[in-house]
């Protein structure tokens, strides 16, 4: 007969006992303490740029002639490309070589250059007609899609601007000729005005005022790492929820049954609800401890920037959403442990869920870094929405009310999954006793 009682004191005692057993294992201490500290530190200091920002991208361009008599045009084109700067950084590194197209394409494919610009035979004739005609070859289909897009945009923008520059020169020349020829324009003030403006704006008719806006509490570019450390700390906590909840819960259930530990527990007249409650409480405590560890390490060791006070309503919202995330992963782990009843099967299924969710579900990798073909997974992943809500409040200072629908939906989903996992756990224990 299965008892359906739930005694809080018994649950607490069993939880403390399991926590002591868990933290006595060196492997638990490694994954719950050393691993998150290592990952946060490595990512902050290796992948997050310092005050100068990310290393500026220089597009390596090879300029080649299509035929004889075009080398001077190639050199002139390369000279203008090498004069293009963004701030103090040179945008292009253009080199002129008189080689066959196949050889140039080979250097493009092996990564020596990012683009090959071919000056065609009709280039001089097109210039006489105030047009620019070039052939551009660039890499496509590599793993670095962002560099591909940047190269395409930079080269296209340069030649678009060159074409407008040539047209502007034509306009200035025409205006000067009209004035020099003594064409009467005094009778038409509008014509006189247009000619004056044409000379003035032909080569530079754009005024751009650039202003950099940093995130809250980031007063200088040097603090970008501090800002990112807070985001990574919370992302690392969610990674731990995946391992602690899904793999930890499933493994704990299988371990108790495979080692016949469950028989000894049930002989003490413990109920399935007490066992389930103690397992859930233990995993919540482990998740809370690793969350505090990640946030505290980022705050004190890496000087992470948080925009919320520990005693504010925002902090309460963050804690509630983190708790819901832990419950969700724990319920999934319990269901895996009750359905797949061997350590090997639980380990395999849990890892099949954890790793894709971590890297493609918008947890460790931000959504903008995920390929568009699989970004839908991050868009439907509830853990990703919970993490983004926490980061939005904790790092960006957005209002809690903006994320109340996320909290409500996550709470409802976790409640359903927890109820289902509790029923599966009770049925599993009941069938075990009846054997």
N, C-alpha and C positions, 0 to 999 in steps of 0.2 A: 504494500500500500504506500503510495507516494504522498508525503505530507506537503500541504500547500501553505505552510506558515512562513512568515518572513520576520525574523527577530533581528533588529538592528545591531544589538550587541554582538550576536554571533557573526553577523556579516562583517562588522568592523574587526573582530578578532581574526577571522579568516583572511580578511584583506591584508592586515598587518603581517600575518604569517607569510602570505604569498609574496608581499613586497620584500620582506627580509630575504626570502629564498632567491628572489629574482636579482636583487642588487648584490648578493654575495658572489654572483657569477662575473668573472672578468669580462666575458663577452657582452653582457648586459651593460656594464659600465662603459665599455668601448663605444657601443652603438648609441647609447643614451647620453653620453657626455663628450667623449673625445671626438667622435665622428662629426657631430654638428659643429663643434668649435673649429675643427680642422677645415670643414667645407666652407664655413662662413669666412674664415680668415683667408683661405686660399683664393676664394672668389673675389673678395674685396681688394686684396693687394695685387692680384695677378690680372684680373679681368676688368676691374673698375678703374677708369682713368683718373689721373690726378688733376690739378688745377688747369693744366693746359688743354684738357679735353682729350678726346680720342686722337690717336695719331692721324694727321691730315693725310688724305689720300692723294697721291700723285698719279696721274694717268700717263703711263709710258706709251708713247706713240712712235711708230716707225713710218716715216714719209718716204715713199719710193716713186720714181717716175715711171710712166707707162711706156715711154719711148725716148728717143734721143732729143736733146735740146730742152729738156724740162728741169734739169738739175737746179738752175738758178731759181726757178719758181718754187721748187721744193724747199730750197734753203730759205727763201723769203717767207714761205708759209710756216716753216719750223721756227723761224725767228719770232714771228708774231705769236705763235702758240706758246713759246717759252716766256713771253712777256706777260701772259695772263696770270694774275695773282688773285688769291682770295685772302684778304688781310695781308700778312707777310709771307704767306705760303704760295709757292708756285704750283699752279694747277696741272700743267703739262710738263713732261720731260720728253721733248720731241727730238728725234734723231733722223738724219737723212742718210740713206744708203741707196746705191744704184745696184739693186739686185732684182732677180726675177720674182714674179708674183708668188710662185710656188715656194721659193725659199723664204719669202717674207711671211707667208701663211704658216710655214713650218715653225718659224720663230714665234709667231702668235700662239700656235698650239702648245708649244713647250713652255709657255709662260714668260718668255723673255720680254714680250710687249703685251699691252692690254688692247691695243688697236693698231691697225695698219691703214694708213691713208695713202691712196694711190692718186697721183696727179695725172689725169688722163690727157690724151693727145690734144683734145679740143679745149684744154684749160686756157691757153692764151686767147683763143678766139672768143671764148665765153666771157673773159674779163673785158674784152673790147666792147662787148654788149652789156657790160655792167651786171654780169651774173657770175656766180660761183658754182663750179661743177667739180666734185671730187667723188671718189669711191672709198667708202669706209668699210673695213672688215673688222669685226670685233667678236670676241668669244661669247658663246651662248650655250646654255645647257650644262654649266659647271655647277659645283656645289655652292659656290659663293655668288648667289643671285643678287645680293645687294651691290657687290662690286660691278657685276654686269650692268645693272641698271644705272649705277653712277657713271660708268664709262660711257654708256650710250647717251645719257643726258648731257654730260660734259662736252663730248665731241659734237653732238648735234647743236647744242647751244652756241658753241664757238663758231660753227659755220653759219648758223642763222644770223648771229651778230655780225659776222664778216660780210654776209650779203647785204645787210642793212647799212653797213659802213660804206660799201661800194655805192649803194643807191644814194646815200647821203652825200658822198663826194660828187656824184652826178648832179644832185640838186644844187649844191654850192657853186659848182662850175657854171651851171645855167644861170643862177642868180647874178654871179659876177659878170658874166658875158652880157646879160641884159643891161646891167648898169653901165658897163664899159662902152657899150654900143650907143649909149645915150637914148635908150628907149624912153619915151615920155610916159612916166607913170604918175606925174604930179596930178594929173587930172582924175586919177582913180586912187584915192588914199588906201583903199583895201589892197590893191595890187602892191603898192609900195610897202605896206605893212607886212604882207606875206613874204615878199622878197627879203626884207630885213630879218624876219623871224626864221626864214629858211636857212640863212647863213648861220644864225645863232644856234639852232637846235639840230642841225643836220647830223652832227657826230655825237652829241650828248644832250639828249632831251629827257633824261630820267634823273629824278632826285629821290634817292632812297635813304630814309633815316632808319638805321638799325638800332634796336634796343633789346638787350638780353634780359630776360625775366627768369629768375632762379626760383626753385621751390621754396616754400615757407621755411624760415630759419636758416636758409642757405644764403649767407651774405657775401660769399666770395666763391669763385670757381674751385678753390682749393678744398671746399667742404663737400664736394660732390660725393667723395667716398663715404663721408659720414652719413650723408643722406641715403646712399645705396645700402649701407650696412644695416639700417633699420628694416628696409624692405627684405633683404636677404635673410635676416634673422627670423622674420615671420614666415617666409617661404620655407626655411629650413625646419621650423616647427611643424609646418604642415607635412613636410616629407616624413618627419618622425611620426606624425599621426598615422600615415599610411603604413609604416612598418610596425609601429606599436599596436595599432588597432587591428589591421587586417591580418598581418602575419603573426603578431603576438597573441591575439585572441584565438585564432585557429590552431596555432601550435600548442597553446595552453590546454585547450580542450582535448586534443589528441594525446598530449603527454599524460594527462591524468588518466585517460582510459587505457592507453597502451602499457603504462607501468603499473596498472591495477591500483593506482592511487585513489581512484574514484570509489572503489569498493570499500576501502578503509574509511573514506569520508562519509559515505552513505551509511555505514554501519554505526556511526555516531548519531544517527537520526537527524542529519541535516536534510533540508528540503531542497529540491531543484532550484526554487526561487532564491534561496539563500546562496547557493553556489553561483547562480547566474549573477546575482547582485554583487557578490564579493569579487567575481571576475571583472565585471564592468567597472566597479569602483577602483579596483587596483589599476586597471588600464587608464582610467581617467586621472588618477594620481600620477602615474608615470608620464602621461601626456602633459599634465600641468607642470610637473617638475622640469621637463625638457623645454617647455615654453618659457618658463622663468629663466632657465639657464641660457637659452639662446638670446632672449631680449636683454638680460643682464650683462652677458658677455659682450654683446654688440654695444651696449650703452657705456660700459666702463672700460673695456679694453680697446674698442674701436671708435668710441665717442660717437655712437650713432645718434641721429637726430629723430626725436619723436615730438609731435606737436600736441600731445594730450597729457594731462596730469594723471598720475596713478589713482587719484581719488575722485575723478570726474565721471560724469555720466557716459562720456565716450569710452573710458576705460572699462566700465561695466558692460557696455555694448560689445566691446572687443572680447572680453572674457566670455560673454554669453555665446557669441558666434563661434569662438574657439571650442567651447564646450560642446556645442551642437556638432561641430566637425569631428570631434573625438567620438561622440556617440555614433555618428554615421559610420565611420571606419570600423569601430568596434562591432557594430551590428553586422557589417559585411563579413568581418573575420569570424564571428560566431556562426554565421550561416555556412561559411566554408568549412569550419571545423566539424559541424554536425552532418554535413553532406558528404564530404570527402574524409573518410575515417582512417587515414594513414598519414604519417608524418611526411612522407615523400609527396603524396598527392596534394596535401595542404600547402607544402612549401612551393610546389610547382604552380598551382593555381593562384596562390597569393602573389607570387612574383610576376605572373602573367598580368595581373591587375595593377600591381604597384608601379612597375617600371614604365609602362606606357602612360599611366596616369601622371606620373611624376614629370616626365619629359614632354609629353604631347598634350597633357590635360591642363596646361597653364598653371602648374605648381612651381617647379624649379625654373623652368624656362618661361619667360613672359610670353604673352600671346603674340606679340609682334615678331618674335623670333621663330615662331612655329610656322612651317610651310603652309600656305593657304589650302593645299589639298586636304590637310588633316586638321586645320584650325577649327573645324566644326566640332571636333571632340572637346576642345577647350571651351567652346561656346555653350555646350550642353552639360559640362561637368559641374555639378553643384559645389564641389570643393573649390574649384577655380573662382566661382562667384563669391563664395565666402571669403576666400583669401583677398580678392580684389576689394571687397567691402571693408575688411580690416585695414588693408593698406591705405585705402581712400580716407578713412577716418584717422588712422594713426600717423600717417606720413603726409598726406595732402591737406589734412584739416577739413575735410568735407563734413557736412552735417550728418548726424546719425539718421535723421528722418529720410534722407535720400536712400538709405539702405534698409529701411524697415521691411519692405516687401521681400528682400533677400533673406532677412532673418526669419520672417514668417514662413516662407516657402521651405527654407532649410529645416526649420523646426518641425514642420509637418512631415517632411520626407524622413527625417531622423526618427520621429515618433512611430511612423509606419514600419520602418525597417527594424527598429528596436523591438516593437511588438512581435513582428514576424520571427525575429531571431530568438526571442524569449520562448515563443511557442515551440519552435524547432528544437531548442535546447531542452525544454521540459519533455518533449516527446522522445528525444534521444535518451535522456536519463531514465525515463519510464520504461522504454523498451529494453534498456540495459538491465534494469532490475527484474524485469519479467522473464529474462532468459534463464 
